[in-house]
Amino acid sequence: MRTAFIHHPIYEKHDTGPGHPETAARYRVIMDSVSGDTALWDQLAEITPEKASQGLIQAAHTREHFRRVESAIENGEGMLDADTVVSMRSFDAALFAAGGACRAVDAVMNGEGKNAFVNVRPPGHHATAQKAMGFCLFNNVAVAARYAQNAYKQIERVAVIDWDVHHGNGTQGIFYDDPSAFFFSMHQYPWYPGTGSRGETGVGRGLGTTLNIPLKASTNARDQRGAFEAAIDEIRGKVVPDLIFISAGFDAHLLDPLGQLQLEDRDFAAMTNVVKDWADEACDGRIVSVLEGGYDLESLGGTVAAHVAELAR
């Protein structure tokens, strides 16, 4: 089977304005890099998603949050917080973004792809159940994880691996008391949004189902990869997920302007391979990788292509 590659031109229509790092050019440089590699593109199954319904969004978000995002865009407010810009087509893009992640689940579960990557924007992992923040409107991975659990009886437990340079506070919060979802984040700390300490491990029935690996700025790539591999070994010793999600942020790249970590393309490929090994052991290789951050337009396309190539290998 090929790797499913999900994208939609609406993702370019989410206009964040001049100077904003989460720009439509991110989508385009990824498309150009991946589709421009003929050998790689031939290994991919290109899929166009549909919008996520309000019901699917509300499996991970409150009704009030959905309405707030919708009304802010309808009323032309322009901002959901100091970082999170919206424009006329942003609501459609956000629905298609969550829909893209859900469609990736379908592709993997129905055999259209052995695994999947979603070239999506806006990103999602900072969006909490109640609010948009950090460039994120709806939490694409959380929506897709809930969709997988609700739509497929064989998906009871999911794992989310978040290697964005920023802590995935929204995803952590949505699953913090949920024993059916394991959340792991490796991120620069202290850094935006200020969460993600070692002491954050879940609450109630979800106690022990969150693992954070905070890293100091300028941690070298070898040490970061070692920390990642050790964490995955720890998790796989106690968790057997039915589906693994990657919140695939590429702003831990050494060239990225919004982070101070030191990873290169080969490091992201190596981490992808570690997750693939776990998925092969635990869940027949089922992985859904969803784009989060990554803001250096010179390097982003090639880095994502290296990640997708490893998924397809």
Number of C-alpha atoms within 10 A of each C-alpha: 13 19 29 28 24 24 23 19 13 18 25 19 17 23 20 21 14 7 7 14 19 25 21 19 13 23 23 17 18 20 16 13 20 23 15 12 13 10 11 19 20 12 18 25 17 16 18 14 18 15 17 23 12 13 13 19 25 17 18 25 22 15 15 13 20 21 12 16 21 16 13 17 21 15 10 11 14 18 18 20 13 9 16 18 23 25 19 17 16 26 23 17 24 28 23 28 35 33 26 31 33 27 27 31 27 20 22 21 19 10 14 19 26 21 30 32 28 26 26 28 33 34 27 31 33 27 27 25 24 17 21 25 22 21 27 26 32 33 29 34 28 31 25 28 27 20 24 24 18 14 12 12 8 12 19 16 19 22 23 26 21 26 26 25 30 30 29 31 19 25 27 31 17 21 22 24 19 20 18 16 27 25 26 28 28 24 29 25 19 16 19 18 15 12 18 27 17 11 9 16 19 21 15 10 12 17 14 16 25 28 23 22 19 21 20 14 16 14 14 15 19 12 12 21 17 11 16 21 16 11 18 17 13 12 19 15 9 9 16 18 23 20 27 27 28 23 27 27 24 29 26 27 27 20 21 22 13 19 23 20 23 20 22 17 18 14 19 25 19 16 19 20 16 16 22 21 13 21 22 12 13 17 17 15 20 23 30 32 28 30 26 32 28 27 24 18 18 12 20 24 21 18 23 26 23 23 24 27 20 19 25 20 11
